[in-house]
Amino acid sequence: MQFKQTVFCALIFIIPVLGFSQSTYIPFGSKEYQLIDRLEIKLGKDTILNFSGVKPFSRKQLVTAIESINSQDSANLDYISLSEVDRFNMEGALANSSEWVTGDKSAFASRKPFLKTFFKTKGNLFEVDQKDFYLSINPVLQLKLGKENTNGDMLFINTKGLVARGLIAKKIGFYTYVTDNQERSAFYVRDFVSKFKAVPGAGFYKPFKTNGVDYFDARGYVTFNAAKYIDFQFGFDKNILGDGYRSLFLSDFGNSYLFLKLNTKVWRLNYQVLYTELIPQYKDNNGDQVLPRKYMTMHHLTINAPKWLTLGVFDAIVFGRVNHFDFAYLNPIIFLRPAESNLGSGDNAIVGFDAKANLFHHLQLYTQITIDEFILSEVKKGGWWANKYAIQAGAKYIDAFGVKNLDLQGELNMVRPFTYTHSDSISNWTHYNQPLAHPLGANFYELVGIVNYQPAKKWYIQGKLLYYMQGVDTAGINYGGNIFLPNTTRPYDDGWYIGAGKKQKCANGFLTLSYEWQPNLYFEGTFQVRKYSGTPVETIANLGVRWNIFRREYEF
């Protein structure tokens, strides 16, 4: 409650100085993110797109980047080799964020609006686009049926809802997304739900029929400017930091949370401060009780200099109080609190570094390093339990081997035992019984391979292969993979390595074929093969339709 009061007081001072345009953001899972990756790598030195690792990405900034490309002479674009499919995707991105398009919008109009009111534009059920007011409202739908070889239950996803966004005088933006969901997932997902009392990516849930779950997914925020280069966002949603398939800082795997975000972009610098209210681990949630709270403050500074190289530093601290925010953590200065933690703070401080390089208009290299705790002398000796760190290294290769719109990505993630844990069960790197970073928690190696191919304008082919080895607990002993357990329950101090405990291996492959029949309306099928140590091979096939929503997948 005090966190909300603090935010409210801050807004009272901020709102009177509004005076600059503000944008809403591109939802996670949208097709625009693949386009952003391609354009960033092709351009190499674009000081807007090179900050794409800070997600969600601004609609206004994407439109600005695309319009800048379109305004250049074709001769100046030869080096980035824009394909016909790229041009189609760029036009689609402009249509999906038309409130920020400065040129002619007639190409977005429908030939025959329904009842002269609905689908005036191709991508929006209802749209108002006037000088000082923009509003779009769209249905959200995902219907999927599937079958798994290891059990006789029919698998399904049934999602329906609405999404709306708008602008008032191009100074205040707003967004809301509400869905009702029923699903019966594969056996390994049910096992996750049973073990952690949480549906990945969701909050409170109820049992539904046999082996199913029922839950709401409600998100929303408002955005505004306090100054020309400072954006504010307040709401209930998710955030991501990172350029990889996984993030070792902050991912969207878990449930949404209440947050206030300040983002400053000036020159080649981007600085973000995030204040959040989280839910610590709980055993049961019947929906009729108020869950306790914990809090996080996070800072992330990136610099794009030289233009082809982006470097970043990160720090965050998770702390538990008796349902109130600690005002000391309102300080927006990066690395201040981790430094103070050395003086005796009992809170959980994490720091990190990230970097990416765009090379030859076809290649991107990226990395993340997360340091939870370590002592250099102990690192040299190896094996001390509190050498807690995580490393990511990856590469993206677009138009691979000269094939247009064939994009490859490879990634390695490694996280040492007890990383993201703390001495209590509150200040760990989790929210609503789910990890805030990597879905596996800690004590693992992971390899990821992804192929994206768009052979024609409306056809999408995606293949993913994930392989990991993780050390898990056995005989009731904490081997550092379950980040919900206090690290004080470890059995010994030295001799720790990745894979300690019972080694479990998993290979998980996906092949998806999608067809975009109308803007943001997809028909698609997925075939999945998963093999986990000591269990039979699982094969899962499903067919479905989705409209204005991300694809629901469980990739762990």
N, C-alpha and C positions, 0 to 999 in steps of 0.2 A: 504493500500500500504506500509506504513512504517513497519507494522508487517512482511510482506514478505521480505522487505529489511533487516530487523533485522535478520531474519532467514537465509537469504542468506549469510550475513556477517559471521554469526556463522559457517555455513557449510564450508566456505573458510578455517577457522582455523582448523576445525575438520577433514576434508577429508584426509589431508596429513598424519595423524597418524593412518590411518586404518591399522589393522594388525591381526585382530581376526575374527573368523567365525561369521556370522550373519544370522538370520532366518527370514522368513516371518511368518505370524500368521494364526491361524485357524479361518475362517470366522464365524461370529455369526450365530446361527441356525444349525451348522453342527452337525452331530450325535456324533462326538468326544466328545462333552461337557458332554453328559450323561455318556460316558465311563470314562472321567476324574473324574467326581463326584464319580463313583463307585470305581475306583482304589484308589482315595485319601482316601475314607472312609475305604476301606478294608485294605489298608496299615497302615493308621492311623498316621504314623510318617515320611512320605516321605517329605523331605525338598524341593523338586521340586514341586510336585503336591499340597502341602499345600498352595501355593501362587496362586491357581487357581481363586481366587476372583478378581484378576487383569486381566481383559480381554481386547482385545483378547489374547489368550494363544499361546505361541511360539510353532511352529511345532517341532523345534529342542528339546525343553525341554520335549515334550510329547514322542518323539521317544526315548530320553535318558532314560526316566522313564520306558517305556515298555521294552526296551532292557535290562535294569537292572533286571526287573522282570523275563524275559525269561532266563537270564544267571544264575539265582539261581537254586539250586537243588530243585526238586519237593517236597522233604521232608520239605524244609524250607518255602514252600508256602501253606502248608496245612491249616494254620490258617486263610488265606484269602479266601479260597474256591472259586477259579476261576472256573467258569462253562465253558461248551463247547461254549456257546454263548459269554461269555467274551473273550475267546480265538479267536473266529471268529472276534469280534469287534476290538480286538487288532491288528490282522493281517490286517484288513481293514484300521485301523489308520496308520499302517506302510506303506501300499501301497499308501495311500493318501499323505504321506509326505516322499516319498521314497528317496528324495535327501539327507536325513540325516541318512538313514539306513546304518549301518556300516558292516552288514553281507551279506549273500547271498540274492540277489534280484530276483533270477530266478522264484520264486513263483508268482511274480507280472506280469510276461510276458504273453501275449496273445498267444493262440495256433496258430491262423491264423490272423495276422495283415491285415487290409484292404489296398489293393494296396501296400503292403509291407512298407507303410509309416504311416498310421493312426492306432490307437489303438494297437500300439506295446505293451503297457501295458493295463491292463484291465480297469483302471479307467481314462485314459487320451486320448483324441482324438489325440493330437500330443504331443510328448515328446522327448526332447534331454537330455541325462544324460551322461555327460562326466566329465573328471577330473576337469576342471576349469569352466565349464558352465553347468547350468541346466535351462531348460525351459519347461513349460507345458502350453498348450492352450486347453481350453475346451468350448463347447457351454453352454449357460445358457438358460433354457427353463422352463416356468411355464404356463400351460394351465389349466384353471379351469372353470367349468360351474356350476351354482347353481340356486336355487329357494328359494324365501322368501314368507311366507304365507301372509304377510301384503300388498304386492303390486304385480302387474303383470309383472314387469320388469324381464328379464332374467339377473341374476348376472354372472359376468365373470371376469377373470384375464387373460391377454394375455401379457406375458413377454418373450422377446427374447434378447439375447446378447452374450457376450463373457467374459471369465475370464482367466487371464494369470498371472503366477508368475515365478520368476526365481532367480538364484544366479550367481554371477560372482566371480569366484575364492573363493567361500564360504566366501567372505568378504562384498559384497554388495548384498542385496536382493531387489527385486522389486515386486510389485503386482498391477494389474489393473482389474477393474470390471466395465463393461458398459452394461446397459440394456435399452431397450425401453419398456414402459409399458402402457397398456390401461386397465382400469378396471371400472366396475360398482359394487359398494359394497352395502351392506345392508343399510337400511334407517338410522339407528343410526350412521353409519359412514358418510353418506352424510350430516347428521345434524352437525357432528363435522366439516367437511370441510366447510360447509356454515357458521358456527359460528366463526371459527378461521382462515378462509382463508388459510388452510393448509391441505395437505394430510399426515396423520400420517407416519412418517419415510421418507418422501420425501421432495423435494424442490419445485422449480417452476413447476407449472402444468397448463394445459389448459383444458377447457371443451372438452368432447369427446362424440359425439352423444347425446343420451338422458340420462341425469343423470350420465354420466361417466366422468372420468378424464384421461388425457394423460400426462405422465411425463417421463423424463430420470432419471436414477439413475447411476451416474458415481462416482467411488471411486478409489483411488490409493495412493500408498506411496512407499518410498524407506526406507531401513533400513541399518544400519551400526554400527560398534563399534568405539568408541573413545579410549577405553582402554579395558582391559581384562574383566572387570566386568560392563562396562557402555555401554548400548545400546541406539542408537538414532533411532527415527522413525519420518519421516516428510512426511505429505501427507494430503489427504482429505478423512476422514472416520469417524468412531464412536469408542467410548471407553465405557467400563463398569467398575464400581467398586462395588463389592458386590458378596456375595455367594447365595443370594436369588433369587426367581423368579422376584421380583421387586428390584430396587435399589433406596435408598433414598439419595444417593450421585450423581451418574451419570449413566444414562441408555442409551440404544440404541433406545428409543422410537422415538426420533425426527430425524431431517435431519442430514446428515453428515456435517462436518465443517473442516476448515483448522487448522492444529495443528502441533506442534513440541513436541515430547515426549522424555524425558530422563528417563531411567530406570536402576537403579543400584541394582544388586543382588550379595551379598557377605555374606558368612557364612550363618546365618539364618535371614538375613535382606533383605528386598526388599523396595527400595525407588523410588518413581515415581514422576516426575515433568511434568506437562502438561501445555503448553501455547497454547491458542486457539484464533481464530478470529471468532466471532459469528455475527448473524444478529438480531438486536432488532426488536421489534414489528412493523409491518407495516400494513396499511389498504388495499392496493391493490398493486399487482405486475404484470405488464403487460409484463415483460420480456425485456422491452426497456429502463429501468432505472437502475442506479447504486444504490443499497440499502445501507443505512448507516451501520456502523460497531460498534460492541462493543467487549469487550475482557474478557478473563478469564485466571487466573493463578491458578493452583491447585497442591497441594502436598499431597502425601499419603505414609505413612511409616508403614510397617508391620514387625513384628518380630515373628518368629516361635520358641518360647522357653517357656516351654518345647515343644518337637516336636509335641505332640498331640494337642497343643493349639496355635492358631494364633491370635495375637492382633494387632490392627491397629489404627492409628490416621490420621485425614484428615483435611485439610483446603483448602479453595478456596476463591477467591475474583473475583467478576464480576464488571467491571467498564466501563463506557462510556466516550470516548474522541471524539474529532472531527476527526474521522477516522485515529487515530494514536495510536500506542501502547505506554503505559507509561513505560519507561525504569526502573522505580523504582520496577516494578513488575517482572523483570527478576531475582530478588534475589531468589535463590533456597532454602532458609532456611525456614523450616516449622514453622508456627505460628507467623512469624515475622509481616506480614501485618495485621492479625486480632488484634495483640497487638497494632500496630500503629493506627488502626482505632479508638481506644479509645481516641486518642489524637485529633480527629476531622476529620478524613477522611470521606467523604461522600459516599464512595463506599460500595458495599454490600459484607460483609465478612460472611462466613459460616464455622463452624468447625464441626467435627464429630468423632465418635469412632466406631470401629467394632471389632467383635470377633467371632471366631468359635472354636469348640472343636470336635475332632473325637474320638468316644468312642466305645469300644467293637467290632470294625471292622464291625459294622452294622449301626451306628448312628452318625449323625452330628447335632450339635446345633449351631445356628448362630444368630447374632444380628447386627443391625446398629442403631446408635443414631445420629441424625443430630440436631445441635443447630444453629439456625439462629440468635437468640437474646433472652436474658432473664435476669432477675434480680432475684436472689435467694429469696429475701424477698417477691417479688411479686408472685413467684411460690408457696410459702407456703400459701399465701392468696388465690391464684387461680383467674383466670378470666381476668388478665391484657392482653390487646391485643398484646403487644410485647413479651409475653412469647411464642416465635415461635420455635417449635421444632417438630421433627418427630422420631418415634420409630418403629423398625422392630424386630420381634422375630420369628424364624422359626426352623424347624427340618426336616431332611431327614433320611429315614429309608430304607436301601437297603436290598434286599432279605427278604422282610417283611414276618414275620410269617413262615420262613423257605422255602418260595417259591422262587426258583432261578429266578433272573432277574425281580422280582416284586419290584418296588421302589415306595415309598410313600413320599410325601412332604406336609407339612402344614406350613402356614405362616400368621402372623398377621401384618398389617401395620396401623399405626395411625399417622395423620399429623394434627397439630393444625391450626386454622385459621391464615391467613396472612403469614404462613411459605413460604419461597422462594420469598416473595414480597420485594419491596423496596419503597422508598419515591418518586421514579419516575418510568416511564414505560420503562426505558432502562436497569437499573441494576438489574432487576429481574432474576430469575433462569430459563431463557427460551432462545430458539434459533429458529429462523425462524417460529415464531408463534406456537411453541410447547414446552412443558416442557422439561427440561434437566434431571429431575429425574422421579418422578412418573407421569403417564399420567393423573391422576385425579387432579393434582395440589395440593390443600390443603383442610383442613376442612373436613376430612373423617376418617372413620374406614373401613378397608378392611380385609376380610378373604379369603385365597386362599388354595385350596386343589388340589393336582395333583397326578395322578396315571400313572406310566409308566411301561409297561409290554412287554417284548420281549420273547414270548413263544417259538420261533424258530429263527434260524439265520437271516432270511430275513423278519420276520414279526414283526410289531410294533403296539402296542395298547396304546393309550394315552387318559386319561380322565382328564378334568379340570373343577373345579367349583369355580367361583369367586362370592363373595357377598360383597357389600359395601353399606354404608350409608354416604351420603354427604350432608352438608348444602350448598345450592346454593342461589344465589342472588334472591331477589324478590322485586317488586315495585321500581326497580332502586337503591336499597340499596346494598352497598358492604359488604357482610358478610364473606369475607376472603377466599372463595374457588377459585375464579378466580385470579390466580397469576399474570395475566397481568395488573391488575388494581393497581395503586399506593395505598399503605396502608394509605396514608393521606386522602383518601376519606371515611374512616371508619366513621360510625355514632356516635360512642361513644368509650370510652377507657376501661371500665371495664365490667365484666360480660360475657366474651367470653368463649365459650366451643365448643368442636367438635360437629358439627351438627347445629350450630347457623344459622339462616335463615330458608329457606324452606327445610325441610328434604326430601331427595329423596333416594329411595332404589333401588338397582339393583342386580339381580341374573343372572349370565351368565355361561352357561354350554356348554362344548365341548366334543365330542367323536370322535376320529380320528383313522382310521385303515389304515396302510400303508404297502405296500409290495415293497421291494427293488429288482427289477427285475435284474438290473445290477448295478455295483458299482455307487452309487450316483444318480441312476435313479429310481424314486419312482412312483408307482400308489397308489392313496389314496382317501379316502372319509371321509368327515366330516359332522357331524350333530350337529347343535347348537340350543340351546334354550335360549332365553333372555327375561327377564321381568323387565321393568323399571317402576317406580311409574307413575301412570296415563296414561299408554299406554298399548295396547294389547300385549299379549304374542307373541313374534316373534320366528318362527322356520325357520331355514335356513339349507338347505342340499346342498352339492356340491360334485362333483367328479372331479378329475384332475390328471395331471401328472406333475412332476417337476424333473429337471435335473440340478445338480450342483447349487442349490439355496435353500435358507431357505424357510420354509412354511410361506406364507403371511396370517397373522391372525390379527384381531382387538379385543384385549382382554381388553375391558374396558366397 
